[in-house]
Amino acid sequence: MSISESDWKKFKALRALALERFYLGVLAAAKTISERETLSAEARYRTLYRLTRDRDNDIVRMFDFYSRSKARESLAQMISHDLLTDSELSVLSEETLSAISYAVRQRYDIEWVAEQASGD
């Protein structure tokens, strides 16, 4: 079901905000990974590779379907990845808020790759 024209206009602004936060989060995680000097370069590279692969999949689910019929689904994904605050979402209609109320916020955690045993 499509969202109202009024919510669609608000969705566009919320989407842009969430996308910027998404990018900043990925960059912050990449920095954390690259600076973890207790891990080998290989382990950091493999962790970074997994991060970018997983976040590429996330970005498709959240941001690639730019239509009124998919806006609620996109908003729910943005909420589940904690990219929008309740205050920011409060501009939406009760109907839209009710439709996305099932979304549960979850933090992104880095999935660290274990060190490989030396093959000597």
N, CA, C and O atoms as a GROMACS GRO file, in nm:
protein
  480
    1MET      N    1   0.084  -0.118   0.000
    1MET     CA    2   0.000   0.000   0.000
    1MET      C    3   0.089   0.125   0.000
    1MET      O    4   0.192   0.129   0.068
    2SER      N    5   0.048   0.223  -0.075
    2SER     CA    6   0.124   0.348  -0.086
    2SER      C    7   0.100   0.440   0.033
    2SER      O    8  -0.004   0.433   0.098
    3ILE      N    9   0.197   0.524   0.059
    3ILE     CA   10   0.180   0.625   0.163
    3ILE      C   11   0.118   0.750   0.100
    3ILE      O   12   0.118   0.766  -0.022
    4SER      N   13   0.067   0.836   0.184
    4SER     CA   14   0.003   0.958   0.136
    4SER      C   15   0.105   1.050   0.070
    4SER      O   16   0.226   1.035   0.090
    5GLU      N   17   0.056   1.143  -0.008
    5GLU     CA   18   0.144   1.240  -0.075
    5GLU      C   19   0.223   1.320   0.029
    5GLU      O   20   0.342   1.346   0.010
    6SER      N   21   0.157   1.359   0.136
    6SER     CA   22   0.223   1.435   0.242
    6SER      C   23   0.337   1.354   0.305
    6SER      O   24   0.447   1.407   0.325
    7ASP      N   25   0.311   1.227   0.336
    7ASP     CA   26   0.415   1.142   0.393
    7ASP      C   27   0.526   1.112   0.293
    7ASP      O   28   0.642   1.097   0.331
    8TRP      N   29   0.491   1.104   0.165
    8TRP     CA   30   0.592   1.081   0.062
    8TRP      C   31   0.694   1.194   0.060
    8TRP      O   32   0.814   1.170   0.050
    9LYS      N   33   0.646   1.317   0.070
    9LYS     CA   34   0.736   1.432   0.072
    9LYS      C   35   0.827   1.426   0.195
    9LYS      O   36   0.946   1.456   0.186
   10LYS      N   37   0.771   1.389   0.308
   10LYS     CA   38   0.850   1.378   0.431
   10LYS      C   39   0.946   1.259   0.423
   10LYS      O   40   1.059   1.266   0.473
   11PHE      N   41   0.901   1.152   0.360
   11PHE     CA   42   0.986   1.034   0.342
   11PHE      C   43   1.113   1.069   0.266
   11PHE      O   44   1.221   1.021   0.301
   12LYS      N   45   1.101   1.152   0.165
   12LYS     CA   46   1.219   1.189   0.084
   12LYS      C   47   1.327   1.252   0.172
   12LYS      O   48   1.445   1.220   0.158
   13ALA      N   49   1.287   1.341   0.262
   13ALA     CA   50   1.384   1.406   0.351
   13ALA      C   51   1.440   1.306   0.453
   13ALA      O   52   1.559   1.306   0.481
   14LEU      N   53   1.353   1.220   0.507
   14LEU     CA   54   1.399   1.120   0.603
   14LEU      C   55   1.494   1.020   0.538
   14LEU      O   56   1.592   0.978   0.599
   15ARG      N   57   1.466   0.984   0.415
   15ARG     CA   58   1.549   0.890   0.340
   15ARG      C   59   1.690   0.948   0.321
   15ARG      O   60   1.789   0.879   0.340
   16ALA      N   61   1.697   1.076   0.284
   16ALA     CA   62   1.827   1.140   0.264
   16ALA      C   63   1.907   1.144   0.394
   16ALA      O   64   2.027   1.118   0.394
   17LEU      N   65   1.841   1.174   0.504
   17LEU     CA   66   1.905   1.177   0.635
   17LEU      C   67   1.955   1.038   0.674
   17LEU      O   68   2.069   1.023   0.720
   18ALA      N   69   1.871   0.938   0.656
   18ALA     CA   70   1.909   0.801   0.690
   18ALA      C   71   2.025   0.751   0.604
   18ALA      O   72   2.114   0.682   0.654
   19LEU      N   73   2.024   0.786   0.477
   19LEU     CA   74   2.131   0.743   0.387
   19LEU      C   75   2.265   0.803   0.430
   19LEU      O   76   2.367   0.734   0.429
   20GLU      N   77   2.264   0.930   0.465
   20GLU     CA   78   2.388   0.995   0.513
   20GLU      C   79   2.438   0.926   0.640
   20GLU      O   80   2.558   0.901   0.653
   21ARG      N   81   2.348   0.897   0.732
   21ARG     CA   82   2.387   0.828   0.855
   21ARG      C   83   2.440   0.688   0.826
   21ARG      O   84   2.534   0.641   0.890
   22PHE      N   85   2.378   0.622   0.730
   22PHE     CA   86   2.424   0.489   0.691
   22PHE      C   87   2.569   0.495   0.645
   22PHE      O   88   2.654   0.418   0.691
   23TYR      N   89   2.597   0.587   0.552
   23TYR     CA   90   2.734   0.602   0.500
   23TYR      C   91   2.832   0.634   0.612
   23TYR      O   92   2.940   0.576   0.619
   24LEU      N   93   2.795   0.726   0.700
   24LEU     CA   94   2.883   0.764   0.811
   24LEU      C   95   2.910   0.645   0.903
   24LEU      O   96   3.021   0.627   0.952
   25GLY      N   97   2.808   0.564   0.925
   25GLY     CA   98   2.825   0.445   1.009
   25GLY      C   99   2.920   0.344   0.948
   25GLY      O  100   3.003   0.285   1.017
   26VAL      N  101   2.907   0.323   0.818
   26VAL     CA  102   2.997   0.229   0.749
   26VAL      C  103   3.141   0.282   0.755
   26VAL      O  104   3.234   0.205   0.780
   27LEU      N  105   3.158   0.411   0.731
   27LEU     CA  106   3.293   0.469   0.736
   27LEU      C  107   3.353   0.460   0.876
   27LEU      O  108   3.472   0.433   0.891
   28ALA      N  109   3.272   0.482   0.978
   28ALA     CA  110   3.321   0.472   1.116
   28ALA      C  111   3.361   0.328   1.148
   28ALA      O  112   3.463   0.305   1.212
   29ALA      N  113   3.282   0.232   1.103
   29ALA     CA  114   3.315   0.092   1.126
   29ALA      C  115   3.442   0.054   1.052
   29ALA      O  116   3.527  -0.019   1.106
   30ALA      N  117   3.457   0.102   0.929
   30ALA     CA  118   3.578   0.074   0.851
   30ALA      C  119   3.702   0.130   0.922
   30ALA      O  120   3.807   0.066   0.924
   31LYS      N  121   3.688   0.248   0.979
   31LYS     CA  122   3.800   0.308   1.052
   31LYS      C  123   3.835   0.224   1.176
   31LYS      O  124   3.952   0.199   1.203
   32THR      N  125   3.733   0.181   1.248
   32THR     CA  126   3.754   0.097   1.366
   32THR      C  127   3.827  -0.031   1.328
   32THR      O  128   3.920  -0.074   1.397
   33ILE      N  129   3.784  -0.091   1.219
   33ILE     CA  130   3.847  -0.215   1.173
   33ILE      C  131   3.993  -0.192   1.135
   33ILE      O  132   4.082  -0.266   1.177
   34SER      N  133   4.017  -0.088   1.056
   34SER     CA  134   4.153  -0.065   1.008
   34SER      C  135   4.249  -0.027   1.120
   34SER      O  136   4.370  -0.050   1.108
   35GLU      N  137   4.198   0.030   1.227
   35GLU     CA  138   4.283   0.072   1.338
   35GLU      C  139   4.304  -0.036   1.445
   35GLU      O  140   4.377  -0.014   1.541
   36ARG      N  141   4.240  -0.151   1.429
   36ARG     CA  142   4.253  -0.259   1.528
   36ARG      C  143   4.385  -0.332   1.505
   36ARG      O  144   4.388  -0.438   1.443
   37GLU      N  145   4.492  -0.275   1.555
   37GLU     CA  146   4.626  -0.326   1.528
   37GLU      C  147   4.658  -0.455   1.601
   37GLU      O  148   4.761  -0.516   1.576
   38THR      N  149   4.571  -0.497   1.692
   38THR     CA  150   4.592  -0.626   1.759
   38THR      C  151   4.561  -0.742   1.665
   38THR      O  152   4.597  -0.856   1.692
   39LEU      N  153   4.494  -0.712   1.554
   39LEU     CA  154   4.465  -0.814   1.453
   39LEU      C  155   4.562  -0.801   1.337
   39LEU      O  156   4.616  -0.693   1.311
   40SER      N  157   4.584  -0.910   1.269
   40SER     CA  158   4.670  -0.907   1.151
   40SER      C  159   4.604  -0.826   1.040
   40SER      O  160   4.483  -0.803   1.042
   41ALA      N  161   4.684  -0.785   0.945
   41ALA     CA  162   4.630  -0.713   0.830
   41ALA      C  163   4.528  -0.799   0.756
   41ALA      O  164   4.427  -0.749   0.707
   42GLU      N  165   4.556  -0.929   0.748
   42GLU     CA  166   4.463  -1.020   0.680
   42GLU      C  167   4.327  -1.024   0.750
   42GLU      O  168   4.223  -1.016   0.686
   43ALA      N  169   4.328  -1.038   0.882
   43ALA     CA  170   4.203  -1.044   0.957
   43ALA      C  171   4.126  -0.913   0.944
   43ALA      O  172   4.003  -0.913   0.931
   44ARG      N  173   4.197  -0.801   0.947
   44ARG     CA  174   4.130  -0.672   0.930
   44ARG      C  175   4.072  -0.660   0.790
   44ARG      O  176   3.959  -0.613   0.772
   45TYR      N  177   4.147  -0.703   0.690
   45TYR     CA  178   4.097  -0.699   0.552
   45TYR      C  179   3.973  -0.786   0.538
   45TYR      O  180   3.874  -0.742   0.480
   46ARG      N  181   3.976  -0.908   0.591
   46ARG     CA  182   3.862  -0.998   0.578
   46ARG      C  183   3.740  -0.944   0.653
   46ARG      O  184   3.627  -0.958   0.605
   47THR      N  185   3.762  -0.883   0.767
   47THR     CA  186   3.652  -0.821   0.841
   47THR      C  187   3.594  -0.704   0.761
   47THR      O  188   3.472  -0.689   0.752
   48LEU      N  189   3.681  -0.623   0.705
   48LEU     CA  190   3.637  -0.509   0.624
   48LEU      C  191   3.561  -0.556   0.500
   48LEU      O  192   3.460  -0.496   0.462
   49TYR      N  193   3.609  -0.662   0.438
   49TYR     CA  194   3.541  -0.718   0.322
   49TYR      C  195   3.399  -0.762   0.358
   49TYR      O  196   3.303  -0.730   0.287
   50ARG      N  197   3.385  -0.834   0.469
   50ARG     CA  198   3.252  -0.880   0.512
   50ARG      C  199   3.161  -0.761   0.544
   50ARG      O  200   3.043  -0.760   0.510
   51LEU      N  201   3.219  -0.662   0.609
   51LEU     CA  202   3.140  -0.542   0.642
   51LEU      C  203   3.083  -0.479   0.516
   51LEU      O  204   2.964  -0.452   0.509
   52THR      N  205   3.168  -0.455   0.417
   52THR     CA  206   3.120  -0.389   0.295
   52THR      C  207   3.022  -0.476   0.219
   52THR      O  208   2.925  -0.426   0.164
   53ARG      N  209   3.046  -0.606   0.216
   53ARG     CA  210   2.952  -0.697   0.149
   53ARG      C  211   2.815  -0.692   0.218
   53ARG      O  212   2.712  -0.679   0.152
   54ASP      N  213   2.814  -0.703   0.350
   54ASP     CA  214   2.688  -0.702   0.424
   54ASP      C  215   2.617  -0.567   0.413
   54ASP      O  216   2.495  -0.562   0.396
   55ARG      N  217   2.693  -0.458   0.423
   55ARG     CA  218   2.630  -0.326   0.415
   55ARG      C  219   2.580  -0.297   0.274
   55ARG      O  220   2.481  -0.225   0.257
   56ASP      N  221   2.647  -0.351   0.172
   56ASP     CA  222   2.595  -0.337   0.035
   56ASP      C  223   2.458  -0.403   0.023
   56ASP      O  224   2.369  -0.349  -0.042
   57ASN      N  225   2.442  -0.519   0.085
   57ASN     CA  226   2.311  -0.585   0.084
   57ASN      C  227   2.208  -0.503   0.160
   57ASN      O  228   2.093  -0.492   0.117
   58ASP      N  229   2.248  -0.446   0.273
   58ASP     CA  230   2.157  -0.363   0.352
   58ASP      C  231   2.112  -0.239   0.274
   58ASP      O  232   1.995  -0.202   0.278
   59ILE      N  233   2.205  -0.176   0.205
   59ILE     CA  234   2.171  -0.053   0.133
   59ILE      C  235   2.070  -0.080   0.022
   59ILE      O  236   1.984   0.002  -0.006
   60VAL      N  237   2.081  -0.196  -0.041
   60VAL     CA  238   1.984  -0.232  -0.145
   60VAL      C  239   1.846  -0.246  -0.083
   60VAL      O  240   1.748  -0.193  -0.136
   61ARG      N  241   1.837  -0.318   0.029
   61ARG     CA  242   1.706  -0.339   0.093
   61ARG      C  243   1.642  -0.208   0.139
   61ARG      O  244   1.520  -0.191   0.130
   62MET      N  245   1.724  -0.115   0.187
   62MET     CA  246   1.670   0.009   0.243
   62MET      C  247   1.647   0.119   0.142
   62MET      O  248   1.549   0.193   0.152
   63PHE      N  249   1.735   0.131   0.044
   63PHE     CA  250   1.736   0.253  -0.037
   63PHE      C  251   1.714   0.234  -0.187
   63PHE      O  252   1.693   0.333  -0.257
   64ASP      N  253   1.720   0.114  -0.238
   64ASP     CA  254   1.708   0.097  -0.384
   64ASP      C  255   1.565   0.102  -0.436
   64ASP      O  256   1.545   0.124  -0.556
   65PHE      N  257   1.468   0.084  -0.351
   65PHE     CA  258   1.329   0.084  -0.396
   65PHE      C  259   1.265   0.218  -0.360
   65PHE      O  260   1.205   0.233  -0.254
   66TYR      N  261   1.280   0.314  -0.449
   66TYR     CA  262   1.238   0.451  -0.423
   66TYR      C  263   1.101   0.475  -0.486
   66TYR      O  264   1.090   0.534  -0.593
   67SER      N  265   0.998   0.427  -0.418
   67SER     CA  266   0.862   0.446  -0.468
   67SER      C  267   0.767   0.458  -0.350
   67SER      O  268   0.797   0.414  -0.239
   68ARG      N  269   0.653   0.517  -0.375
   68ARG     CA  270   0.554   0.532  -0.268
   68ARG      C  271   0.504   0.397  -0.219
   68ARG      O  272   0.472   0.381  -0.101
   69SER      N  273   0.498   0.300  -0.309
   69SER     CA  274   0.449   0.168  -0.268
   69SER      C  275   0.548   0.093  -0.179
   69SER      O  276   0.509   0.002  -0.106
   70LYS      N  277   0.675   0.128  -0.184
   70LYS     CA  278   0.778   0.061  -0.103
   70LYS      C  279   0.829   0.148   0.012
   70LYS      O  280   0.917   0.105   0.087
   71ALA      N  281   0.774   0.267   0.028
   71ALA     CA  282   0.826   0.361   0.128
   71ALA      C  283   0.812   0.307   0.271
   71ALA      O  284   0.904   0.322   0.351
   72ARG      N  285   0.700   0.246   0.302
   72ARG     CA  286   0.682   0.194   0.439
   72ARG      C  287   0.784   0.084   0.470
   72ARG      O  288   0.841   0.080   0.578
   73GLU      N  289   0.805  -0.003   0.374
   73GLU     CA  290   0.903  -0.110   0.392
   73GLU      C  291   1.043  -0.050   0.412
   73GLU      O  292   1.119  -0.096   0.497
   74SER      N  293   1.076   0.050   0.333
   74SER     CA  294   1.206   0.117   0.347
   74SER      C  295   1.220   0.184   0.483
   74SER      O  296   1.324   0.173   0.547
   75LEU      N  297   1.115   0.251   0.527
   75LEU     CA  298   1.118   0.316   0.659
   75LEU      C  299   1.140   0.213   0.770
   75LEU      O  300   1.218   0.237   0.862
   76ALA      N  301   1.071   0.101   0.761
   76ALA     CA  302   1.087  -0.004   0.862
   76ALA      C  303   1.232  -0.053   0.866
   76ALA      O  304   1.286  -0.078   0.973
   77GLN      N  305   1.293  -0.069   0.750
   77GLN     CA  306   1.433  -0.110   0.744
   77GLN      C  307   1.524  -0.003   0.806
   77GLN      O  308   1.619  -0.036   0.877
   78MET      N  309   1.495   0.122   0.777
   78MET     CA  310   1.575   0.232   0.833
   78MET      C  311   1.565   0.234   0.985
   78MET      O  312   1.663   0.258   1.055
   79ILE      N  313   1.445   0.208   1.036
   79ILE     CA  314   1.426   0.202   1.181
   79ILE      C  315   1.502   0.083   1.239
   79ILE      O  316   1.570   0.096   1.340
   80SER      N  317   1.490  -0.032   1.174
   80SER     CA  318   1.556  -0.152   1.228
   80SER      C  319   1.708  -0.135   1.232
   80SER      O  320   1.774  -0.199   1.314
   81HIS      N  321   1.762  -0.051   1.147
   81HIS     CA  322   1.906  -0.024   1.149
   81HIS      C  323   1.939   0.103   1.227
   81HIS      O  324   2.051   0.154   1.222
   82ASP      N  325   1.839   0.154   1.299
   82ASP     CA  326   1.855   0.268   1.390
   82ASP      C  327   1.911   0.392   1.321
   82ASP      O  328   2.001   0.458   1.372
   83LEU      N  329   1.857   0.421   1.203
   83LEU     CA  330   1.904   0.536   1.125
   83LEU      C  331   1.817   0.660   1.142
   83LEU      O  332   1.856   0.768   1.099
   84LEU      N  333   1.700   0.645   1.203
   84LEU     CA  334   1.609   0.758   1.225
   84LEU      C  335   1.560   0.755   1.369
   84LEU      O  336   1.534   0.648   1.425
   85THR      N  337   1.548   0.872   1.429
   85THR     CA  338   1.500   0.881   1.567
   85THR      C  339   1.347   0.886   1.570
   85THR      O  340   1.283   0.914   1.469
   86ASP      N  341   1.291   0.858   1.686
   86ASP     CA  342   1.146   0.869   1.703
   86ASP      C  343   1.100   1.012   1.677
   86ASP      O  344   0.994   1.034   1.619
   87SER      N  345   1.180   1.107   1.719
   87SER     CA  346   1.146   1.248   1.697
   87SER      C  347   1.139   1.279   1.548
   87SER      O  348   1.047   1.348   1.503
   88GLU      N  349   1.234   1.230   1.473
   88GLU     CA  350   1.234   1.254   1.327
   88GLU      C  351   1.115   1.186   1.260
   88GLU      O  352   1.056   1.240   1.167
   89LEU      N  353   1.081   1.068   1.308
   89LEU     CA  354   0.968   0.994   1.250
   89LEU      C  355   0.833   1.055   1.287
   89LEU      O  356   0.733   1.029   1.220
   90SER      N  357   0.830   1.135   1.392
   90SER     CA  358   0.703   1.191   1.440
   90SER      C  359   0.634   1.283   1.340
   90SER      O  360   0.518   1.317   1.358
   91VAL      N  361   0.705   1.323   1.234
   91VAL     CA  362   0.644   1.408   1.132
   91VAL      C  363   0.549   1.329   1.042
   91VAL      O  364   0.469   1.388   0.969
   92LEU      N  365   0.556   1.198   1.046
   92LEU     CA  366   0.472   1.113   0.961
   92LEU      C  367   0.332   1.098   1.020
   92LEU      O  368   0.312   1.119   1.140
   93SER      N  369   0.239   1.062   0.936
   93SER     CA  370   0.100   1.044   0.979
   93SER      C  371   0.087   0.924   1.072
   93SER      O  372   0.171   0.834   1.072
   94GLU      N  373  -0.019   0.923   1.150
   94GLU     CA  374  -0.048   0.810   1.239
   94GLU      C  375  -0.062   0.681   1.159
   94GLU      O  376  -0.021   0.574   1.205
   95GLU      N  377  -0.120   0.691   1.042
   95GLU     CA  378  -0.140   0.573   0.957
   95GLU      C  379  -0.005   0.510   0.919
   95GLU      O  380   0.012   0.389   0.929
   96THR      N  381   0.088   0.592   0.878
   96THR     CA  382   0.220   0.540   0.840
   96THR      C  383   0.295   0.490   0.963
   96THR      O  384   0.357   0.384   0.958
   97LEU      N  385   0.290   0.565   1.072
   97LEU     CA  386   0.357   0.521   1.194
   97LEU      C  387   0.303   0.387   1.242
   97LEU      O  388   0.379   0.301   1.288
   98SER      N  389   0.174   0.369   1.232
   98SER     CA  390   0.112   0.242   1.271
   98SER      C  391   0.159   0.129   1.180
   98SER      O  392   0.182   0.017   1.226
   99ALA      N  393   0.172   0.158   1.052
   99ALA     CA  394   0.211   0.056   0.955
   99ALA      C  395   0.356   0.010   0.974
   99ALA      O  396   0.391  -0.101   0.934
  100ILE      N  397   0.439   0.094   1.034
  100ILE     CA  398   0.581   0.057   1.053
  100ILE      C  399   0.614   0.030   1.200
  100ILE      O  400   0.731   0.016   1.236
  101SER      N  401   0.513   0.021   1.283
  101SER     CA  402   0.535   0.004   1.427
  101SER      C  403   0.599  -0.131   1.462
  101SER      O  404   0.649  -0.148   1.574
  102TYR      N  405   0.597  -0.225   1.370
  102TYR     CA  406   0.657  -0.357   1.396
  102TYR      C  407   0.810  -0.353   1.393
  102TYR      O  408   0.874  -0.446   1.443
  103ALA      N  409   0.868  -0.249   1.337
  103ALA     CA  410   1.014  -0.243   1.321
  103ALA      C  411   1.082  -0.230   1.457
  103ALA      O  412   1.042  -0.150   1.541
  104VAL      N  413   1.185  -0.310   1.477
  104VAL     CA  414   1.261  -0.312   1.603
  104VAL      C  415   1.403  -0.263   1.576
  104VAL      O  416   1.469  -0.312   1.484
  105ARG      N  417   1.448  -0.168   1.654
  105ARG     CA  418   1.583  -0.113   1.637
  105ARG      C  419   1.689  -0.215   1.679
  105ARG      O  420   1.678  -0.280   1.783
  106GLN      N  421   1.790  -0.226   1.594
  106GLN     CA  422   1.903  -0.314   1.623
  106GLN      C  423   2.031  -0.241   1.586
  106GLN      O  424   2.041  -0.181   1.479
  107ARG      N  425   2.127  -0.247   1.674
  107ARG     CA  426   2.256  -0.184   1.645
  107ARG      C  427   2.334  -0.267   1.546
  107ARG      O  428   2.323  -0.390   1.543
  108TYR      N  429   2.412  -0.199   1.468
  108TYR     CA  430   2.510  -0.268   1.384
  108TYR      C  431   2.628  -0.306   1.472
  108TYR      O  432   2.680  -0.223   1.546
  109ASP      N  433   2.670  -0.429   1.465
  109ASP     CA  434   2.791  -0.472   1.533
  109ASP      C  435   2.888  -0.524   1.428
  109ASP      O  436   2.847  -0.588   1.330
  110ILE      N  437   3.013  -0.497   1.448
  110ILE     CA  438   3.114  -0.548   1.356
  110ILE      C  439   3.132  -0.698   1.382
  110ILE      O  440   3.146  -0.740   1.497
  111GLU      N  441   3.130  -0.776   1.277
  111GLU     CA  442   3.154  -0.920   1.289
  111GLU      C  443   3.302  -0.944   1.260
  111GLU      O  444   3.344  -0.952   1.144
  112TRP      N  445   3.377  -0.955   1.367
  112TRP     CA  446   3.522  -0.970   1.354
  112TRP      C  447   3.557  -1.109   1.303
  112TRP      O  448   3.498  -1.208   1.345
  113VAL      N  449   3.652  -1.114   1.213
  113VAL     CA  450   3.702  -1.240   1.158
  113VAL      C  451   3.813  -1.292   1.248
  113VAL      O  452   3.899  -1.216   1.291
  114ALA      N  453   3.810  -1.420   1.276
  114ALA     CA  454   3.914  -1.481   1.359
  114ALA      C  455   4.045  -1.488   1.282
  114ALA      O  456   4.047  -1.501   1.160
  115GLU      N  457   4.151  -1.480   1.356
  115GLU     CA  458   4.284  -1.495   1.296
  115GLU      C  459   4.297  -1.636   1.240
  115GLU      O  460   4.250  -1.733   1.302
  116GLN      N  461   4.359  -1.649   1.125
  116GLN     CA  462   4.386  -1.779   1.065
  116GLN      C  463   4.514  -1.836   1.125
  116GLN      O  464   4.610  -1.764   1.151
  117ALA      N  465   4.513  -1.965   1.147
  117ALA     CA  466   4.634  -2.031   1.196
  117ALA      C  467   4.741  -2.026   1.088
  117ALA      O  468   4.711  -2.039   0.969
  118SER      N  469   4.861  -2.008   1.129
  118SER     CA  470   4.972  -2.000   1.035
  118SER      C  471   4.990  -2.134   0.964
  118SER      O  472   4.985  -2.239   1.028
  119GLY      N  473   5.011  -2.130   0.833
  119GLY     CA  474   5.025  -2.252   0.755
  119GLY      C  475   5.168  -2.294   0.737
  119GLY      O  476   5.200  -2.365   0.642
  120ASP      N  477   5.257  -2.252   0.827
  120ASP     CA  478   5.400  -2.286   0.814
  120ASP      C  479   5.420  -2.434   0.823
  120ASP      O  480   5.534  -2.482   0.814
   0.00000   0.00000   0.00000
